[in-house]
Amino acid sequence: MLNSIHALVRPGRDLRVDFIRGLALWFIFIDHTPGNLLGQMTLRNVAFCDATEGFVLLAGYAAGIAYGRLMEREGWAHAAARVAGRVGTLYVAHIFLFVVFTAQVGYSAAALDQAAYLDELQLDPFGQEPYRAMLEALLLRYQPAFLDILPLYIVVLAMFAVALPLINRPGWLLGGSIALYAAARLLDWEPPSWTGSAWFFNPLAWQLLFAIGVVMGRTDPQALARRFPWSRWLAALAVLLLLAAAVTLNLTWHGPARGWEPPEWLASWLAGVDKTGLHPVRVASVLVMAWLVAHWLPAGARWLNGPPAAPFVLMGQQGLAVFCAGIFLSFLGRIALELASGGWVQAAVNLAGLAALVAVAVVSAWYGGEGKRRRAPALPATPQAATP
């Protein structure tokens, strides 16, 4: 079975990126399933960031390589047209997912007499004004819970198409990105929303991580290693900071249940490390982890190109299909955990969910013809365009 999955893995890419993206997709499934005990062990519990930050950073990294090389060969117009085509694909996928998820949650709420589902997942406006809600969803101004990641990526990728001429001027690209990030945070810039609440992921702020990833992808790996060299002392400090973050988060969240009340200033500060506007602490956290992983996990690690890693690598390569399936499956997992309890249910939900995600990746890769392509020798890091 693993060998069959491995045969579908697309060669000539940086498999570290694909593996980590696949792992992030599984984490997203776990985090989107309320009551899932594995949710207490994902990245958000031990760091000031979660799978989303890593995913956006890697998306920028992959896009910088793929579209940067395309622009060098074909020019800006052709590359921008390809990016626009990808934006269109993501938009169609988002609308399809919106329809499926709305039908899934609406039917479940009626069948199980759980109207709270609609309120919790912000689908009650759809029940009150269905035609207006559909229009606003088409305009990306209405985003129910869990349906806010693809709109973020759609807007960021559209901005990237305009900024493509700056891809070989990293200073200008990063400078403009930082300026927009600062304006979004300081001046409360954000796209309009129909419900009056802000976008859960403000793309005017989150574009910073994508831009950093683009610059990383366009920089020669050896030059990047010289610019950010390995240091045991810095690595030790980074690990200590990450451990301190993990302890702080767990004491703050779980301390009251164990008789320990966090100081008011600490609770107030943690509440201010917002995800919507991508707080600088979240940016620093994901960049520190990226630096550690880049040095600890070499690009040529043999196990990454072996059958055991293939399921997560393939999930990362077929990210859009796997992500959309994960949203649907996570709600099914929630219902299963609410209807039954016990360790066997937890194990069944997580194992079945992971198996289903891998199956979706296999079908997506097979449908795309990956199994028919002649396997080529491994090349330096050349991932194709990122897909969430």
N, C-alpha and C positions, 0 to 999 in steps of 0.2 A: 504493500500500500504506500509506504513512504517513498519507495523508489519510483512509483508511478507519479506521485505528487512532485518529486524532485525533477522528473523528466519535463514537467511543465514550466519549471522556473526559467525565466528569461535570462540568458547569459549576457556578459559584457556590461554588468552594472556593479555599483558599489553595494554589495549584499548587506553590509551593515545598515545602510539606510532602509532597505526593504525589510530586514528583520525587525528593526526597531519600530518601523511604521506598523508592521503586522502586530507586534506586541501592544502598541498603542491602541490599535483597533480593538483588541481583546479587552484592554483596560476600559475603553469607552463603553463596550457592551456591559462589563461588570458594573461600572459606575452608574450606568443608566438603568440598572435593575435594583429598585428599592428592596431592602431586606436581604440583599446578597452579602453573605459574610465575607466573601473575598474582597468586597468593596472596602474593607478595613485594612487591606494590605496593598492597595494600589498606590501610585505615585503621589496622589493628592494628600495622603495621610502622613507622608514623610518628607515633603518638600513644599516650598512656597510656589509650586506650579503643579500641573498635572499633564496628562497625555496630550491635551490640546496644544499647549505651548510647544512641546516637542514636535508634534505633527506639523504645525505651521512653519517652524524653523526648517524642518526637513523638506517641506514642500517648496520653500524658497530655494533651498540648496539644489534640489533636483531641477527646478524650473530654471535656475541660473545656468546650469550646465546644458540642459536640452535646448532651451530657446536661445541662449547665448550663442551656441554653436550654429544653430539654424540661422540666426541673424548674420553671422559672419559669412555663411555660405550664400544665403539668398537675399539678404538685406532686411531692413526694418519692416517694410510693408508686408512681405511674406511672413515673417516671424510674427508680427502683430496679428495678421489674419489667422494664423494657427492658434495663437492665444485666444483670439475672439471665438474661434470654433470650439475651443475647450470650454470657454465660458458658457457658450450655448449648450454644450453637453451637460455641464453642471446644473444649469438652470432647468433644463428639462428633467433631469434626475431629481432636483429639489421639488418641482411641482408634482411629479409622480409620487414621490415619497410623502408629500403633504396630503395628497388624496388618499393614499393607502393608509397612512397613520391615522388620519381623521376618521376614516371608515372603521378601522380596527378599534380605536378607543371609543368611538360613539356606539358601535354595536356592543362592545363589552360593557360599557356603562349601562346600557338598557337591559342587556341580558342578565347581568349580575346585580342590577339595582344599585349601582355605584355611581351616582351622579357626581361624587367628589372627584372622579377621574377627570371630568371635563374642566372643573375649576382648577385642579392641581396642575394639569397640563396646559392650561390657558386656552382651552378649546370652547369655553362657554360663549365667546363672541360669535363663533361659527354657528352655534345653535340659535342665537338670538337674531343675527343678521347674516344668513348663509351666503347670499349673493354678494353683499358688500365684503364679507370676509374673504371670499374667493378672489375678488378683484384685488383686495389689499395684499393677499398672499402672492398674486401674480406680480405685484409691484414691489414685493419683498418688504412691505411695510407692516405685515402681520406675520409673526413668527411664533407659533406655539412652542412649548418647551421641547427640547431635543431637536427641534428643526431650525436651529439658529447657526449651526456650523457651516452648512453649505452656503447660505447667504453671505457669511463672512468671506469665504473663499472666493465666491463669485465676484464680490466687489474688489477684493485685494488683487485678484488676477486681472480684472479689467484695468485697475490702476497700473499694474505691472506692464500691460500692453502699451500704455501711454509712455511709461518711463523706460521702455526698452532702449532708446538711444543712449541712455546714461549707463548702460550695463557695463561698458568698458571704462567708465569714469567712476570708480567706487566711492571716491571722496564726495563727488557731487550727489551720487545716489543716496549715500548714507546721510549726508548733510540735509538733503531735502526731506528724507524720511524722518530724521530726528526732529526737524523743525515742525513737520506735520504732527508728529506724536506729541510734542510739547504743546502745540496749539490745541490739540484735541483734549488733553488733560487739563490745561490751565484755563482754556476758554470754553470748555464744555461743548466742543464741536462734536456732533454726531448726526448720523442720517435720521430722517424723519421716521416716526412710528405711528401707526394708526391708533393703537391703544393708549398712546400717551407715555408708555414706559419706554425706557431706552433699549436699544439693541443689547442683547446679552453680551455679544462680542462687538465692541465698537471697531469697525474696520479701519477707521482713521487712526486708531492707536495700534491695533494689531498688525498693521502693515509693517511696523518696525521690525518685528521678528522675521517676517517674510523677506524684507530687504536685507537684513543681516545674513539670512540663509543664501540669498542670491549672491551677495559679495563673497561668501565662503565658497560657493560653488564655482565662481568665476576665478578664484585665486588658485594658482598652482599649489598642489598639495604640499610640495616641499617648501615653497615659500610660506605657506600657511603654518607649517610646522616650525619654521625658523622665527616667524613673527610671534607665535605663541608656543615657545619651547617647553619641554617637559622639565619639571622641577619637583624633586621629592618633597621639598619644604612647602612649596605651594600646593602640591597634591594633598599633603597631610593637613594643611590649613583648610583646604576645600572640603575634605572629608569631615573634619571637625565641625565646620560650619553647617554642613548638611545634617550631621548627627544632632547638632544643637537645634536645628530647625525641626527635625523629627520629634525630639523630646519636647520642645516647646508646643508644637501643635497637639501632640497627644495629651500632654498635661492640661492644656487649655480646654480641649474638647471633652476629655474623659475624666479630668481631675475632679469636677464637682460630684460625680457619681461615686468617687472614692474618698470623699471628704476633704478634698483640697480645692480651695477657691483661688483661681489665678488673680494676680493683682489687677486692679481696674485699668491701669495704664497699659498693661500688656494686652488685655482683652480688647481695649479700644484701638490699640495699634494694629492688632491682627485684623480687626474688622475693617480697617482702612486699606489693607492690602487687597484692593479690589481686582476682580477678574475682568469686569466689563471694560475698564480703561487700561488694562494691562499695566498694573503697578510696576515701577522700576525694580522692586524686589523680585517679582516674578520673572522679569527679564534676566536679572542677574542669576537667579537660581537655575534656570534652564541652560544658560550659557556656561555656567560652571560645570554642570553635569555633562554638557556636550563636550567640553574640553577634556574631562576625565575619560569619557567613553572613547573619544577619538584616539587617545593615547593608550588606553587599556585594551582596546579591541582593534587590532590591526586589520587593515582592509583585506589582507590575504589570509585571514584566519581560515584554516582548512575546514573546521566544523561548520562554518557558515555555508559552505558549498556541498555539504553532505545531506543525506536524507533526513536526519533528525531535525535539522533547522528548516527544512523545506516548507512545512505547513505555514510557519509564520512569515517566511520570506515570500511565499506565494500570496499570502494575504496582503502583505505590504505592496506587492506589485499590482494586485487587483483591488486597490483601495476603495474606489468609488462603489463598486458593487458590494463589497464586504461591509462598508460603512452603512449603506442603505439597508442591507439585510440586518445589520446589528441593531438598528433602531427598532425595526419590526420585532425582532427576536427578543430584545430586552423587555418589551411590554408583555410578551408571552411568558417570559421568565418571571416577571412580577406577578402575573395572575397565578402561575403555578405555586409560587412561594406563599401567596395569600390563601390559596385553597388547601394547602397541606404544609406540614412543618416537619422538621427533623433533618438530621445530617444527610440522609439519603436523598432528600429532595434538593438540598443545596448542591450535593455532588451531581445529581442528575441534571439540574438546570445548567450548571457551569460546563459539564462535559458535553451535554447535548448542544449547548450554545456554541462552544468552541468547534465541535464537529460540524455543525451547520455552517458556521463561518468559513471553515476550511472547504466544505463542499461547494459553497457559493464561489469561492476563489477558484476551485478546480473547474467548475462549469464555465466561469467567466474566461479563464485562461484557455480552456479547450475551444470555446466558441470563438475566441480571438485567434485561434490557429497556432497557439504557442507549441502544442505538441507536435506539429508538423514541421516546424522550423528546424533547420539543421543546427545543432549545437555548435557554437563557435568557441575558440579558446577564450579564457577569461581575459578581459581587458581592464585597463585602469578605470577608476570610478567614472562611469558614464551613465547614470540613471536617466531614464526618460522623464517626461513631464510628470510632476507629482499629481496624484489624485487622492482626494480625501476618502 
